[in-house]
Amino acid sequence: MQNHHRPAIAVLLALLAAACLPKPPKPPGEFGVHVASTRSDTARVHFTVHVKGTLELGIRSAIVAMQPDSSLLLATPADLVVNKGAGSAVVAAADSGVELSVTPLNHADSAAATARGHAVRIARVGDTRHMTAAPVSESPDSQEIKR
């Protein structure tokens, strides 16, 4: 074998060895909820988010603003992605005549069904990989929806 072929053979052997290595595991997909207007996924509706517990959410929304009470004002369509922690959040439409549709980001998540309402509570218990969503009572005495 001639010396000028040795580097090419060494590279070829390195590529073959790398191809035989096990592939690293894929990181788990993100999970959380998608918030939209019940009228249309593209209609822009303003809503607030009040978080309780250690739940930390990443937000994807065209509008994000902090309100005086430290709640966030967002606009649909938006995604609330769980970063870490456990707890709950109430997602409430700013306009009382509007309903929101809250669906899981991971459609394979059978534990989280779509919830519709003026206000929807989302929750994560412990280190589970899914969110639950349910409409919040809208009675005048309700303490759950802060204004």
C-alpha positions as CSV (number, residue, x, y, z in Angstrom):
1,M,0.0,0.0,0.0
2,Q,1.3,3.4,-0.9
3,N,1.8,6.1,1.7
4,H,-0.5,8.7,0.0
5,H,-3.5,6.4,0.4
6,R,-3.1,6.0,4.2
7,P,-4.8,9.3,5.2
8,A,-7.8,8.5,3.1
9,I,-8.1,5.0,4.5
10,A,-7.8,6.4,8.1
11,V,-10.6,8.9,7.4
12,L,-12.8,6.1,5.9
13,L,-12.2,3.9,8.9
14,A,-13.1,6.7,11.3
15,L,-16.3,7.4,9.4
16,L,-17.3,3.7,9.5
17,A,-16.5,3.5,13.2
18,A,-18.6,6.6,13.9
19,A,-21.5,5.2,11.9
20,C,-21.5,2.1,14.2
21,L,-21.8,4.1,17.4
22,P,-25.2,4.1,19.1
23,K,-27.2,7.3,18.4
24,P,-27.7,9.5,21.4
25,P,-31.3,9.5,22.8
26,K,-33.6,12.2,21.6
27,P,-34.5,14.7,24.2
28,P,-38.1,14.5,25.3
29,G,-40.5,16.7,23.3
30,E,-41.8,19.9,24.8
31,F,-45.2,19.8,26.5
32,G,-47.7,22.4,27.5
33,V,-50.8,23.9,25.9
34,H,-51.9,25.9,22.9
35,V,-54.3,28.8,23.5
36,A,-56.6,30.0,20.8
37,S,-59.8,31.8,20.3
38,T,-62.8,29.5,19.9
39,R,-63.9,31.7,16.9
40,S,-60.7,31.0,14.9
41,D,-57.1,29.9,15.6
42,T,-55.9,33.0,13.9
43,A,-58.2,35.6,15.6
44,R,-56.3,37.7,18.1
45,V,-57.8,37.6,21.6
46,H,-56.0,39.1,24.6
47,F,-55.8,36.9,27.8
48,T,-54.0,36.9,31.1
49,V,-52.1,34.1,32.9
50,H,-52.0,33.8,36.7
51,V,-49.5,31.1,37.8
52,K,-49.5,29.4,41.2
53,G,-46.9,27.0,42.6
54,T,-43.4,26.4,41.2
55,L,-44.7,26.1,37.6
56,E,-42.4,27.9,35.1
57,L,-43.9,28.4,31.7
58,G,-42.2,29.4,28.4
59,I,-44.4,31.7,26.3
60,R,-44.7,32.0,22.5
61,S,-47.1,34.8,21.7
62,A,-47.1,37.8,19.4
63,I,-47.9,40.1,22.4
64,V,-46.4,39.7,25.9
65,A,-46.9,42.5,28.5
66,M,-46.7,42.6,32.3
67,Q,-49.7,44.0,34.0
68,P,-49.6,46.1,37.3
69,D,-50.7,43.0,39.3
70,S,-47.7,41.0,37.8
71,S,-49.9,38.9,35.6
72,L,-49.0,38.6,32.0
73,L,-51.2,39.9,29.1
74,L,-50.8,37.8,26.0
75,A,-52.6,37.4,22.7
76,T,-53.8,34.3,20.8
77,P,-52.6,32.2,19.2
78,A,-50.1,31.4,21.9
79,D,-48.2,28.4,23.4
80,L,-47.5,27.9,27.1
81,V,-44.6,25.5,27.4
82,V,-43.7,23.8,30.7
83,N,-40.1,24.5,31.5
84,K,-40.1,23.0,35.0
85,G,-42.0,22.9,38.3
86,A,-45.5,21.9,39.3
87,G,-48.6,24.0,40.0
88,S,-51.4,25.6,38.0
89,A,-52.2,28.6,36.0
90,V,-55.5,30.3,35.1
91,V,-55.7,31.4,31.5
92,A,-58.5,34.0,31.2
93,A,-59.8,36.0,28.3
94,A,-59.5,39.8,28.9
95,D,-62.9,40.3,27.2
96,S,-65.7,38.6,29.1
97,G,-67.6,37.9,25.9
98,V,-64.8,35.7,24.4
99,E,-64.1,32.0,25.0
100,L,-60.7,30.4,24.7
101,S,-59.8,27.0,23.5
102,V,-56.9,25.3,25.3
103,T,-55.4,22.2,23.7
104,P,-52.3,20.1,24.6
105,L,-49.2,20.8,22.5
106,N,-48.5,17.1,22.3
107,H,-51.5,15.5,20.6
108,A,-50.5,12.1,21.8
109,D,-51.1,13.3,25.4
110,S,-54.4,11.5,26.0
111,A,-54.5,12.8,29.6
112,A,-55.1,16.4,28.5
113,A,-58.3,17.1,26.5
114,T,-59.3,20.3,24.9
115,A,-61.0,22.7,27.4
116,R,-63.1,25.7,26.3
117,G,-64.3,28.7,28.4
118,H,-63.8,32.3,29.3
119,A,-61.2,31.0,31.8
120,V,-59.3,27.7,31.9
121,R,-57.2,26.2,34.6
122,I,-54.1,24.3,33.4
123,A,-52.2,22.1,35.9
124,R,-49.1,20.0,36.2
125,V,-48.8,17.6,39.1
126,G,-45.3,16.6,40.1
127,D,-42.9,15.6,37.3
128,T,-45.6,14.3,34.9
129,R,-45.1,15.0,31.2
130,H,-48.6,16.3,30.6
131,M,-51.0,19.1,31.6
132,T,-54.6,18.9,32.5
133,A,-57.0,21.6,31.5
134,A,-60.5,22.4,32.7
135,P,-62.9,25.4,32.5
136,V,-63.0,27.6,35.6
137,S,-66.2,28.5,37.3
138,E,-67.3,32.0,36.2
139,S,-69.7,32.8,39.0
140,P,-69.6,36.3,40.4
141,D,-68.3,35.0,43.7
142,S,-65.5,33.1,42.1
143,Q,-62.1,34.0,43.6
144,E,-60.3,32.1,40.8
145,I,-60.4,34.7,38.1
146,K,-58.4,37.8,39.2
147,R,-59.1,41.1,37.5
